Structures are given as structure tokens and as C-alpha cells.
Amino acid sequence: MPTYEYECKACKHRFEELQSFSEAPLKKCPACKKKKLQRLIGVGAAIIFKGSGFYQTDYRSESYKSAAKAEEAKQTTEKTGTDTTKTTTDTKDTSGTATKAESKTTGKKAKS
């Protein structure tokens, strides 16, 4: 529902009112009770979308989603040069110490 701005021509009182599109404009001023209200032309409020992927996850059609997945798979295979996607797993710990699997295969402990 939009917010409309009103101004009374008699007492110059200005206020905003939340109304639906189908409601008639207000006529009576809540301050002076005279029927001299005029609805002003406002710029309105902007819609703010927060978060990543709002449009992609909420409003995209299924055909678009499937085409996007196919395009993404095509780009991945072009990068690796094969028909299958290439996946790698990293077993290294980011803290600088070696994992059990890494120390067993190399026979050395990582320097701290």
C-alpha cells in the first residue's frame, strides 16, 4: 500500500497517510477539521532489495534456471578442456598445521 502526502489549504498542515490504491483521497483535515485537503504529488519510496540473489531465487522461471545451469556447466567444461567437470578437494588446514592424512602420506610434519 502506498503512502500519500496531504496538505491542508486552510491551515497548511502536512501529513502522510497509508492508503490502498482503491481508496478515495481524504477530504477532511485532521488538524482543523475543514474540507480543504489536497493530495500532493510525491516521489514515492524506493524498493530496497537486500541480500544476494533475491531476484534469481524468488522470481526466475524454471526454464531460465535450467538454461542458466546448462550455461554454467558449459563454461566449466570450457575452462578445464574436458567433458566432465573437474573437482578438487583441499585437505590442508588453513592454520598452518598438517592434517593427519597429509602427515601420513608425506611422513613429515608441517612447520608451525
Buried (B, 14 or more C-beta within 10 A) or exposed (E): EEEBBBBBEEEEBEBEBEBEEEEEEBEEBEEBEBEBBEBEEEEEEEEEEEEEEEEEEEEEEEEEEEEEEEEEEEEBEEEEEEEEEEEEEEEEEEEEEBEEEBEEEEEEEBEE
